[in-house]
Amino acid sequence: MNKRIMKMIVLVATFLFIMPFYKVSAQSSKYYNVTRLSGQDRYETSFNIASQVNPGVANSIIIASGKNFPDSLVGAPLSKKLNAPILLVDDFNSGLAYKSLDYISKHLSENGTIYLLGGVSSVGNNVVKQLQQSGYSNIKRLGGTDRFDTNNIIVNQMSVKNGTPVVIVNGFNFPDALSISGIAASKGYPIFMSNANNIPQSIVDKISSINPSKVYMIGGTAVLSDNVKNKLKSSLSGIEDSDIIRINGKDRYDTSLQAAKYFKLDSKYAILSNGRNFPDALSGSALAAKLNAPIILTDGKNISNQKNYIDSSDYSNVVILGGQGSVSLNAENNFNGIKLDIGGTFKGEKIIDLKTMDINNDGKIENMILTNNPNDKYNVKLYLQDASNGQIFGSKVVGDSYFGYGQIMLADMTGDGLPEIISVAQEGGNTGNETCDVETVEGNNLTKIDNYNDGENPRLESNISQDNVSFQLNGYDELELNSNNFNKSYSIDLTNDQGMQSAKGNGIDVQPYISDGPIYSLYNIDGSGISGLKMSREISGAYHADGLGGFDAYYKYKNSGMKLTNIDFNSRYPMTQN
């Protein structure tokens, strides 16, 4: 063979070898911590996202419609200001799903506020009724006569400072609004809706009162025409043509990329969501705001452009919103590294909850993974994992759950400024029994601090002695509740309790007993930012469902463990202090 030809073959072969190698190393060798937040439907997905937004004590929670988007599109900046998750509800079916109520009961502070976005056509009065029946009274509706009026009411709740830039989106088309929602929230920019060709005067008036230094229009001229721009320019004092900035791409997916590139948020997180449906990104906008991360829209299958942008940036964590029907497994597999999915498996065990954060303030992200294993006594196990390389620092059995339900809560209980890991597992049965385990992270080690002295399956009720809580029936018309240790005594009027009065009429002997619970939640200790544990129990009378009253036991960290500090009694019937 001619030496010149041979040399050319070698050069070409070398070139072909080098080029693919270079492309792979640039595009595919990055290590990502990939977390998928999904559920059986949009409502369960919103619950799982909410648990990431605020896994501790929340002073505010936002409820929005999972069926309609207009009233909720502008809610992300409010979510950021309030540090409030966004829970979706279906007003036409169950109203508030079990998991949404469970999140509220476990995380909302005693005097916390529930905000409803939109009028009764978005979040109906049946939702309000359900919340009230569950004992919540601090409920505030942010709704007006139409989407634009609601828009202004929500912005009013934010108390926007004079000169703050504002964002304009089409109020009848959700993709561009979702693209900018996390970014606007991170920066504290209010979002305003407009028609495609004419922005309502009420919106202009509100924007004028803010006197913004910049106006960002999201979307091309088909989404927001130049008529909108011209009206803003003529109506706002001090706004020049260069102060009105249009951010758009060739389609909704490209627009989300252009928004991410323009603002270039300083974050280690990128959030992927399907751009054809709004619910996942809507509830995810609160998470994007918390993580200072952009929401990058995809069609769920082709993510080459999105992947190229993420690879070219400093992102090391990718959060995928929704199940594989929203963002496919093939799309997910484009990212190397750890992949975690609620409902998926870890170490052959079902993942029932997970949290991702720098739990020990060492500058690295850790994964906290809660699993359930039906093949091993239904054990619920907590894993602590280095998100940068997959190394498992520790694991512990923290309870058991027949139905595979558990939840991780994060809250500072020791007062050192770092959160503890509170693992709650629902055992099963009709009483709602939960176990609770409290671990602190010291370096990379899980260290138990609850001191319940009952192995790997702690039950706080072991601390509820007769001196802490006792009760007795006085005939059929009165239940007496006592706490000798806390010097409390109450009488409950049972004359309107149907179960007790039926037993009285039939001469049936009734022995009240502690039935439902324990149920665990967090509470803020004296507004200090340090959290404690609240354990709630129900007392039944004539039968299981005949709830006569109950008590809440309050625990806080003291002397290396969780100590009982107070008992409160409660009842749906009149109570008199003795």
Secondary structure by P-SEA (a helix, b strand, c coil): ccaaaaaaaaaaaaaaaaaaaaaaaaccccccbbbbbccccaaaaaaaaaaaaccccccbbbbbbcccccccccaaaaaaaacbbbbbbccccccccaaaaaaaaaccccbbbbbbccccccccaaaaaaaaaaccccccccccccaaaaaaaaaaaaccccbbbbbbccccccaaaaaaaaaaaaabbbbbbbccccccaaaaaaaaaacccbbbbccccccccaaaaaaaaacccccccccbbbbbcccaaaaaaaaaaaccccccbbbbbbccccaaaaaaaaaaaaacccccccccccaaaaaaaaaaccccbbbbcccccccccccccccccccccccccccccccccccccccccccbbbbbbbbcccccccbbbbbbbcccccccccccccccccccccbbbbbbcccccbbbbbbbbbcccccbbbbbbbbbbcccbbbbccccccccccccccccccccbbbbbccccbbbbbbcccbbbbbbbccccaaaaaaaaabbbbbbcccccccccccccccccbbbbbbbbbbbcccccccccbbbbbbbbcccbbbbcbbbbbcccccccc
